[in-house]
Amino acid sequence: MKLLDLFCCGGGAGMGYHRAGFDVTGVDIAHQPRYPFQFIQGDALEYLAAHGHEFDAIHASPPCQ
């Protein structure tokens, strides 16, 4: 199963999904050089609109100010 990890930051949530058996792809506006899975740098919502249909599940944890 493929999971889209939006606003992924360093990959904490993504690691949990990976351990549960998901193939994780992360998206974040900021470069994340230590993200341990496939990483796309860009706007999370734009990526979701264009590619969300390619994933079985979506996790989003936008920054809280």
Residue pairs with C-beta under 8 A, 6 or more apart in sequence:
1 21
1 22
1 23
1 56
1 57
2 22
2 23
2 25
2 54
2 55
2 56
2 57
3 14
3 17
3 22
3 23
3 24
3 25
3 55
3 56
3 57
3 58
3 59
4 25
4 27
4 47
4 48
4 51
4 52
4 54
4 55
4 57
4 58
4 59
5 11
5 13
5 14
5 17
5 24
5 25
5 26
5 27
5 37
5 59
6 26
6 27
6 44
6 45
6 47
6 48
6 58
6 59
6 60
6 61
6 62
7 27
7 28
7 44
7 60
7 61
7 62
7 63
8 14
8 26
8 27
8 28
8 32
8 35
8 39
8 61
9 28
9 30
9 32
9 61
10 32
10 34
10 35
11 24
11 26
11 32
11 34
11 35
11 36
11 37
13 59
13 61
14 24
14 26
14 35
14 36
14 37
14 59
15 36
17 24
17 57
17 59
18 24
18 36
18 37
22 56
22 57
24 37
24 38
25 37
25 38
25 39
25 40
25 55
26 32
26 35
26 37
26 38
26 39
26 40
27 39
27 40
27 41
27 42
27 44
27 47
27 48
28 35
28 39
28 41
28 44
29 41
29 42
29 43
29 44
30 41
31 41
32 39
32 41
40 47
44 60
44 62
48 58
48 60
52 58
